[in-house]
Amino acid sequence: MDVNKKLNGTVLEVGIKGRIDTTTAPALESELKESCPDAESVVLDFADVDYISSAGLRVLLSVQKQMSKRGGMKLVNVSDDIMEIFEVTGFSDILTIE
């Protein structure tokens, strides 16, 4: 998994490439929590995410809770396969997905 972060004003833009699973989720969580204090909102670009496991979903939920106290978090460019995972798990009702 590769993570590219860019602070655009008060918006943290994060591009994620690869799989978000048990092995990579802790690194993603660390990357996001390290950068979130500087941002009012977070945009996660899922265009290159191939797979997300329950460990990855937990990271998204954790960051969502943290960012809901500020400007929020949204996911963009979510593939049909990843969207299906969000729908089956109910995360499509919790997360802002565009």
C-alpha positions in Angstrom: 0.0 0.0 0.0 1.2 3.5 -0.9 -0.2 6.7 0.8 0.3 10.1 -0.7 -0.8 13.1 1.4 -1.1 16.7 0.5 -2.4 19.5 2.8 -4.4 21.8 0.6 -5.3 24.7 2.8 -7.2 23.1 5.6 -8.1 20.0 3.6 -5.9 16.9 3.8 -6.0 15.0 0.5 -4.9 11.4 0.8 -4.4 9.1 -2.2 -4.3 5.5 -1.3 -2.9 2.8 -3.7 -3.2 -1.0 -3.1 -4.8 -3.1 -0.4 -6.0 -1.9 3.0 -5.9 -5.1 5.1 -4.6 -6.4 8.4 -1.0 -5.8 7.4 -1.4 -2.3 6.0 -4.2 -0.8 8.1 -2.0 0.1 11.1 0.3 2.1 8.8 -2.6 3.9 7.2 -4.1 4.7 10.6 -0.7 6.0 11.8 -0.3 8.2 8.6 -3.8 9.6 8.9 -3.7 10.3 12.7 -0.3 12.0 12.3 -1.6 14.4 9.6 -5.2 15.0 10.8 -4.4 17.5 13.6 -3.4 20.0 10.9 -6.6 19.5 8.8 -10.2 20.6 9.2 -11.3 17.9 6.8 -10.0 14.8 5.0 -10.6 13.6 1.5 -9.6 10.0 0.8 -9.1 9.1 -2.9 -9.9 5.4 -3.3 -9.3 5.3 -7.1 -6.4 2.9 -6.7 -7.7 0.9 -3.7 -8.0 -2.8 -4.7 -9.4 -4.3 -1.5 -10.4 -3.3 2.0 -10.7 -5.7 5.0 -12.4 -5.2 8.3 -9.2 -3.8 9.7 -9.3 -1.1 7.0 -13.0 -0.4 7.8 -12.0 0.0 11.5 -9.4 2.6 10.5 -12.0 4.5 8.4 -14.5 4.5 11.3 -11.8 5.8 13.7 -10.8 8.6 11.4 -14.4 9.4 10.6 -15.1 9.8 14.4 -12.1 12.0 14.8 -12.9 14.2 11.8 -16.6 14.5 12.6 -15.7 16.9 15.4 -14.2 19.2 12.7 -15.0 19.5 9.0 -15.6 15.8 8.3 -14.2 13.2 6.0 -15.3 12.0 2.6 -14.2 9.3 0.1 -14.0 9.9 -3.6 -13.4 7.7 -6.6 -14.7 4.5 -4.9 -14.8 1.5 -7.3 -17.9 -0.7 -7.6 -16.1 -3.6 -5.8 -15.2 -1.4 -2.8 -18.6 0.2 -2.8 -20.2 -3.2 -2.5 -18.1 -3.9 0.6 -19.3 -0.6 2.1 -22.9 -1.4 1.2 -22.8 -4.9 2.7 -21.2 -3.7 5.9 -23.5 -0.7 6.3 -20.5 1.7 6.0 -22.2 3.4 3.0 -24.7 4.8 5.5 -22.0 6.0 7.8 -19.4 7.4 5.4 -19.7 10.3 3.0 -18.9 8.8 -0.4 -18.9 10.8 -3.6 
